[in-house]
Amino acid sequence: LLEPCLSNGYIGMDPSTPWLFVDGIYSGEGTESHRAAVPSPVFWKPVVDTLPCLESTMMFHFGMGVSLTVQHYPGLELQTSTFVSRARPNIMVRVLEALFLNEDEEDATRLKKEVLIRPDRPVDFESPDFETSVDVVNGHLVRFHGRIWQRENDQCLPECDQVFMLTGITPDLATVGIRLTRTNPRICLLTSVSRFSWDEAVEAYEAALNAEVNSPDTLLTETAEAWLNVWRCGRILLETTVIRDSAQGDSAWEVLYNSEKGDVRSCSLGSPTGDGNVGSFSLKRCIIAAQYFLLANFPDPSKQPTGLPMPSAEGSTICSFFGVSPAGLARGNTEDDYQGHVFWDMDTWMLPWMILFHPERARIAFEYRAATLFCAEARAAAEGFRGARYPWESARTGFETSPWDLSANKEIHVVAGISLALQQWLLCGAGGQAAAAHYEFGRRILDSIGRFWTSRLSYSEEKQSYVIEDVMPPDEYVSACNNSAYTNAVVAIALSGPAKLARLFEASVSPEEDLWEQLSSQIWMPVDQKNQVMLEHEDYKDGTVVKQADAILLSYPLMFPQTREMKENLIRKYAAVTTMSGPAMTWTAFCTAALELGKIEEAADYLKRSLLTCQLPFYVWTEERDKKGARHFLTGLGGFLQSLVNGYAGLRVCMVHLVDSLDEGTSESAASASLHQAILLAPRTPVPTLTSTDSTADGGSNILHLRGLSFLNRRLDFLIDGVARNLLVALISGEPLRLTEAEAPATVSMWDCVVDPTRSPCHTIDEGQELSLPFAAYWLHE
């Protein structure tokens, strides 16, 4: 049974393992660096002394991140709730509550006045990653102090990182037990964790304890409200009716959120051994669970605990967030979970959904890239290049931590992928702070990446173009190749973006940015002209098996200019040779590419293939369908969310030229003013009804609801009814926007699209207003 993770972006744990993890705490030098395993005080299940457990039910509330186990014993019911607080980042909570049966419910001889509860295993505070000291204070509190054995890099980290933990769960719990009575049927066991100091751990523990003493269930109420505020900001839902009023939309969500049987809950009913009925697959629940797992790994930017020192040009800087690894914060001390390292997975697969619905949380991921820029530039210089050479895998410092030399040295598309994600975030408005973020750190990252690629390009006289040789593409079955289609295309975006964004934010374009923009259109691409299809790389041979999504990514997210015929051939060619055992995000990329071309049945098939890696009953994604590889595979569910937003809703983020503001002979400054950020919305079809649990009352399909999408300091609602072929657009907050009908959405590129509101039907939408439109493609712009 794969249990859901419990995490708030600072503390994370998988309840089925004996460890918890703290963001930024790694042990091991260089490529041995891995998440340092802190002993989890809650790695046990309660057992009532001398009584047999008749039935055990495990539930998880995705809306508020709470795990609940209900055990039935003769004469009583025992409830165990466990959660990591969303409101108090240092705090983890376990609550045990006994519900004794009344006399009219059970024979009086079986009534219990009190019970003794023990853990089913010893409470252990040993760890292989820390030099530890454990003290029991006043007989009821454990003070755990851990100092990692080995720093990731001795030269740039002056001291070994530490963890300070205070918990009310003591090692003698197995012998002493917990006594619950009819008059005192409940106990709350608190744990406080800090990566900074004892003072921070103690202060957080005492504040949480006081809140609990003053009003039981306060901590649960706080975390529920904190999660509810996160969900209110932005989410995706499948609905069976159209909720037209924006206020009603939130109230309807709260009903669902609090409902005993709502889709925000997932329940496994079984015996004490964990066997039993796991229920049928629900796409609605799958969507909610995927969003929970992703959000759980991003902390609240306003409540981040004290950060850690990072090397910088000034000596050191403070970093408060250390990125998201493929298996998230709940795992990361094994190779299967990629040791907790940060890959291209974060920028390419996880952030696109976060950028659109929670841009303020996406920001802290880019701040991590800004904090590791110094190390990336140091590496580039050491290898004889200019600019920043970000590592394939990074962890505590930003130096390379990949244990696989081939990927560490050759899988450099990650460098351009970081630029692409940052550009998308800035184009969406960065939560209303795009110009400021571009000035503060965005332009510095983009320019440093641009410098790296200009020094990594080489000119081919034979091809009369620039080439990129000796790289590993996303398809890791290829150890090295020349001119990877994906790499070359994403590098072109990395080179063209700095100048275009400088113009957008009305900054002067530097000579080198202008040069990069020119070079971006001179990079050679491996096109098979005879068969009108892009080759994965220059020497790709037809029929060669491909590990994962690679060339197909040209359609989305790269939006690389291709004819419709080439895009169709791209799907046909690579779907036939991509291994079925590849990583989970592969088929969602094919789904999105097929939907762009209106290939509805093919897209549904690819979506179903991707969902084979989503494991019931708790919708936990694994890297591979046979549960091998990483568990809690955020990369896969990130691709799944993109298939909904960018596939079925057809959403693309672009920069466009508004021709109605350009007259013949306009000056360059006036031409710059015509640049606008824009979103293309081109809904295709209903999200497929996969099982009976997703069907509407009349057997119809679902309505895809994109709630609270963030664009240029505005919040938008989209309801896409594929059966009625109707699109409802509502502006929840912000200045008016225009919607202009678009032509040929399959030919859209990230840059240089032209929008002419004077020649196409155009609508204006004001705050609080909604528009009901027929299915078509629409540009949203100022």
HUFENCOR-V535961 format. One record per helix or strand. SS is the DSSP state (A for helix, B for strand). FROM is the first residue (numbers start at 0). TO is the last residue. Records with the same first field share a line. If there is no record, write none. Layout:
# HUFENCOR-V535961
SS->FROM-TO  FROM-TO
This chain:
# HUFENCOR-V535961
B->4-6  10-13  18-21  25-26  33-34  37-38  45-47  52-60  65-72  75-83  90-99  113-118  129-136  140-147  161-166  177-180  185-193  234-238  264-269  307-311  314-318  341-341  393-393  457-459  464-466  470-470  480-480  522-522  526-527  532-533  545-545  577-577  613-614  619-621  630-630  650-657  674-681  702-710  713-720  725-732  736-740  752-754  761-764  769-773  776-780
A->29-31  102-104  107-109  172-175  197-213  217-232  245-257  282-294  300-302  337-339  343-356  358-370  372-381  404-409  412-427  429-431  433-455  484-503  510-519  550-553  563-574  585-595  599-610  633-647  658-660  667-672  691-693  744-746
